[in-house]
Amino acid sequence: LKDQIKTMESDIRLRNLATEIENLKKQLWSRPGQVQKLARAIDRVNREETFDDWLKTLPFPLASILWGYHTSAHDPKDQFDFLLKFFEGLAEFHAIILLSAAKRDCQLWEEVRSHFRKHRSELHLESSSFGTWVELTGFVGKRLRELWNQPVKEGEPQGASGRTRCESALGTVRLEVIEMLISKKLTALHSQADRFRNDYGGHFGILGDEVARNLLVQLKSLLADVRSCFGEAWTDYQLVSATNRSEYTGQQYQVVVNLVQGPAIPFAKDTRSLAGPLKCSTLYLLDKELGIGVELLPLVILDSSPKDGSNACYFYNRKQEDGIRYVSYHFDKKPEPSLPQ
């Protein structure tokens, strides 16, 4: 068993390195102006794993959980727990993106609402679960894939094709981003993690260090698959929140945004040229080269603490009598707030 675990751990390291090298190859030819920076990154890959650098490219809701996993490297039980939380957060975050995209397409949104009504008893949206988000990513992802792969009809009006609708819904024309968000592979990873959680997360009794270490390697393998699936997609398709600094130039809005990326706070700021203003205190996905933000449904929110200035990310959990219950997978000072409906 020890030899098998060491073999799997070595395989995970090799897959992570292969993913990093493939991403660097893509950047080398697509970003010639950054050749010196890339050369340093290549040298670093030769010496050490670049997990920290990868985290900096991820949306904060995901990066913050993985930072907890990364900094608890000497405790297998904590790492196991953080990775289970990461996969549940990932499934919900992915579902939120796809639902937010669907809401931008009237026809697709009506299909989603019809699906909600038809499967209300199975989806349990009032008290969501890991399985809820897995099912939703499966349904909405499949419909977006069908649109993306829909043949172009002769004489079809411009903008009416399935591929154009998919690009408009997701707010990007980047092939890597679209294929990542609608991929069967990512949805399959959610299902694997959900089954693993059901088998071991809550029904395995007391988890000792040795058992946790043996199970952890399987979650690390799933994480390596997620890293491969993500590629460089989050580098130019970023999660942002608007500040109150916005100026209309007569043609576009110059909006100062917080880049809600990576595990570190405070967030970096940037100015974006957009076709319309953004709402403050609302999360958007924004392609660097396009001027239209995809507003995320308020199923994931940020909340900052006035005492220490820290930011916490909260995921929708359930409706209850005193409001909407959210949970955080990384912030233990205030893990379960309730907000008015």
HELIX and SHEET records of a PDB file:
HELIX    1   1 LYS A    2  SER A   30  1                                  29    
HELIX    2   2 PRO A   32  GLN A   34  5                                   3    
HELIX    3   3 VAL A   35  ARG A   47  1                                  13    
HELIX    4   4 PHE A   51  THR A   57  1                                   7    
HELIX    5   5 PHE A   60  THR A   71  1                                  12    
HELIX    6   6 PRO A   76  LYS A  103  1                                  28    
HELIX    7   7 CYS A  106  LYS A  118  1                                  13    
HELIX    8   8 ARG A  120  LEU A  123  1                                   4    
HELIX    9   9 PHE A  130  TRP A  148  1                                  19    
HELIX   10  10 GLY A  162  LEU A  170  1                                   9    
HELIX   11  11 LEU A  175  LEU A  181  1                                   7    
HELIX   12  12 LYS A  184  PHE A  196  1                                  13    
HELIX   13  13 ARG A  197  GLY A  201  3                                   5    
HELIX   14  14 ASP A  209  PHE A  230  1                                  22    
HELIX   15  15 ALA A  233  ASP A  236  1                                   4    
SHEET    1   A 5 ALA A 268  LEU A 274  0                                        
SHEET    2   A 5 TYR A 253  LEU A 259 -1                                        
SHEET    3   A 5 TYR A 237  TYR A 248 -1                                        
SHEET    4   A 5 LEU A 283  ASP A 287 -1                                        
SHEET    5   A 5 GLY A 293  GLU A 295 -1                                        
SHEET    1   B 4 VAL A 300  SER A 304  0                                        
SHEET    2   B 4 ASN A 311  GLN A 320 -1                                        
SHEET    3   B 4 GLY A 323  VAL A 327 -1                                        
SHEET    4   B 4 SER A 338  LEU A 339 -1                                        
END                                                                             
